[in-house]
């Protein structure tokens, strides 16, 4: 289970070999703090992040500054475009959900250490959602696409041809696929 306090994004837990006490270490600066308990809470870690850590100067400040970014071409052309962007947690979560669906990844992919480390390096502002939240995001993307298709079929009134195909997997599981073919106005 993921810790609820946001300060755990910047600290790793470990056990001190000498004292056998649980401690935490700043991922950026290396400062060691005592692991919070019900007595002292997460104040030490939050204080370190907000005031002391030289590597996390702007933590807690909403990052709304527009940045320049190179956008590669999506059509396979050799040239891209230079544009501006601002970090948006909602857009990032939607893109993550789309990646999970398109690449057929498991929802637990976000819990893997390699992915967490990659996100920590490339986008430290991004709060990685839990697999349960990611499942809801994927279902929301599905509902949005479903509404787009419903609207399309209401407006265009295309003739639709349905084809079915059945097969059995190596594990003796039966599958049926339904394919819809139609011609739109284009």
Beta strands, then each sheet from edge to edge (+ up, - down):
strand 1: 11-15
strand 2: 22-26
strand 3: 32-34
strand 4: 67-71
strand 5: 81-85
strand 6: 160-168
strand 7: 174-182
sheet 1: 1+ 2- 3+
sheet 2: 4+ 5-
sheet 3: 6+ 7-
end
